Amino acid sequence: MRAILNGVIVAGLLGTAAAAADRPRNVILFVPDGLRAGMVTPENTPALAALRDQGVNLANSHSLFPTFTTANASGMATGHQLGDTGDFSNTIYLAKPIAAQAGTVTPFIENDAVLGEMNTVFNGDWMNEETVLRAAAKAGISTAAIGKVGPTLIFDHTDRTGGPTIVVDDETGSARGIPFSAEMQGLMAGRNLPLAAPSRGENGKAGDATTPGTLVANVAQQAYFAEVATKVVLPLFKAREKPFVLVFWSRDPDGAQHNHGDSLGKLVPGINGPTSLAGIRNADDNLATLRRALDELGLSDTTDIVVAADHGFSTISKESATSPSAKTALPGVPAGQLPPGFLALDLAAALGLPLHEPDASAAPVLAGQRPKLGNALLGPDPKAPDLVVAVNGGSDLVYLPKGDKALAARTVAALLEQDYVSGLFVDDALGSFPGTLPLSAVNLKGEAATPTPAIVVNFRSYSTGCANPETCVVEVADTALQQGQGMHGSFSRADTHNFMAAIGPSFKAGFVDALPVSNADVGQTLAALLKLQIPAKGRLIGRPMREAMREGTSDAPVPQAQAGTLRSEPSPSGLTTVLRFQQVGDQRYFDAAGFPGRTFGLE
């Protein structure tokens, strides 16, 4: 009888162990927006450095190109590359007016109301791929996304009711934001936390050509988000006694690096001054707060933490010797510098096309003027433009709504004349052009629901020289921010090299992962940790980072990475777009691209 009883007990224990193995882990995705890998040190970032060194150092990390926030949020959220998600940059052309942003057809999509309207325009889901949080919520897993407006909502953007996913961002408490559920309202009141998020305050002030920007990090707003996460959301999830996934998107260091006032008009120190460093430390403090809460709640042993910045960062240059717009006197633009909207202005001049303002009721942009936000509609009829420019920063998007191949050829020729251009990528459907590579080469041609750009224009980048040259890179940027402030979006290695690391029960300890990984892999890794099988519409899918996990690699050899280079046919003037990449199986990871001598990372 005792033997039988012991057998029952053993079988029960084995069954319990098997059930525990099948149970998804708790997962936190922590996104320090714009954190450069080279800035993570024990002195700058003790919490991030400790997590990296004690867990998995994802040293060979990659942002998706174009290296912008919402684009990479879409990769993390779905596990797909941008050709499938259609989130090609922070500002994109939709071909339809967006009422939430004054009827523009080129909306800036870090905006909850705009994201909601985009769902309506594109059959209920503008990204056209199910997100990990949406799939997790359907599977009964508790879900929340907290932090910076725009990318936070992208993780579960199709439901705007406040449930099942808890969404807290800059617009929480306003008519534009996602509401709190009655349960969350009660819990917030119990903790004496306001139902409206605080503003960025001084951190949101960018200054202008004569007034320096902010000198402070985004401390107060992010402290609110951290309190909501640690005092309300995590305790709630623990009480539910089921697995959870929490996304925490820290606006810093991105916000501090963009708007800093440490280097007005100067390339040094650029984004390496005290304000940027304070933003980096602010993100580090938020991570430390989350980890302390996990310890206090007894959740550390069952919670995996993945840290992934959306992109790297560079200092802004407004210099060009070839641009006609840089030689034109324009209000608020220092003499000799590129104005916001320089790409649209220069193309309008080169192509002989009238220019209209998509962000001001399609008003004409006259001589001595510039587009309000830099975006532009080119052609005689702004309601049926021949060419559209969507301005973003270290790279811009050019659309040809009519698919005019002859205009595409003229546009490429005009772009190749400018010294600020470093690499062009053209829609495969328009044909092949010397000096350019196709969009498909960089995973920008897929099953996207939104219009696909005709041409992606990468801008010049270089290092000013410092102990780690990658941390002091400068890039030409099409932006209203000033020379000396911060930007990203280019195809330099400074912008593609985001910080990534992981720690927790599913991950190896003290392990340096030499394989290349990307933000699309982050999305697939989250799905693997949560044991989700998510159907895909497109085929541009990342891979789970199983080599970094404790289980999953014992039955198969660790894959090997190979380096590769893709070169375009030279243009008539000898310019060649070069793409440097690494490959694991059929997955490509893009290090840098552009014209050799004009892109950092192609040396």
Secondary structure, 3 states (H helix, E strand, C coil): CHHHHHHHHHHHHHHHHHHHHHCCCEEEEEEECCCEHHHCCCCCCHHHHHHHHHCEEECCEECCCCCCHHHHHHHHHHCECHHHHCCCCCECCCCCCEHHHCCECCCECCCHHHHHHHHHHCCCCCCCCCCHHHHHHHCCCEEEEEECCCHHHHCCCCCCCCCCCEEEECCCCCCCCCCCCHHHHHHHHHCCCCCCCCCCHHHHCCCCCCCCCECCCCHHHHHHHHHHHHHHHHHHHHHHCCCEEEEEEECCCHHHHHHECCCCCCCCCHHHCHHHHHHHHHHHHHHHHHHHHHHHHCCHHHEEEEEECCCCCEEEECCCCCCCHHHCCCCCCCCCCCCCCHHHHHHHHHHCCCEEECCCCCEECCCCCCCCCCCEEECCCCCCCCEEEECCCCEEEEECCCCCHHHHHHHHHHHHCCCCEEEEEECHHHCCCCCCEEHHHHCCCCCCCCCCCCEEEEECEEECCCCCHHHHEEEECCCCCCCCCEECCCCCHHHHCECEEEECCCECCCEEECCCEEHHHHHHHHHHHCCCCCCCCCCCECCCCHHHECCCCCCCCCCCEEEEEEECCCCCCCCCCEEEEEEECCEEEEEEEECCCCCCCCC
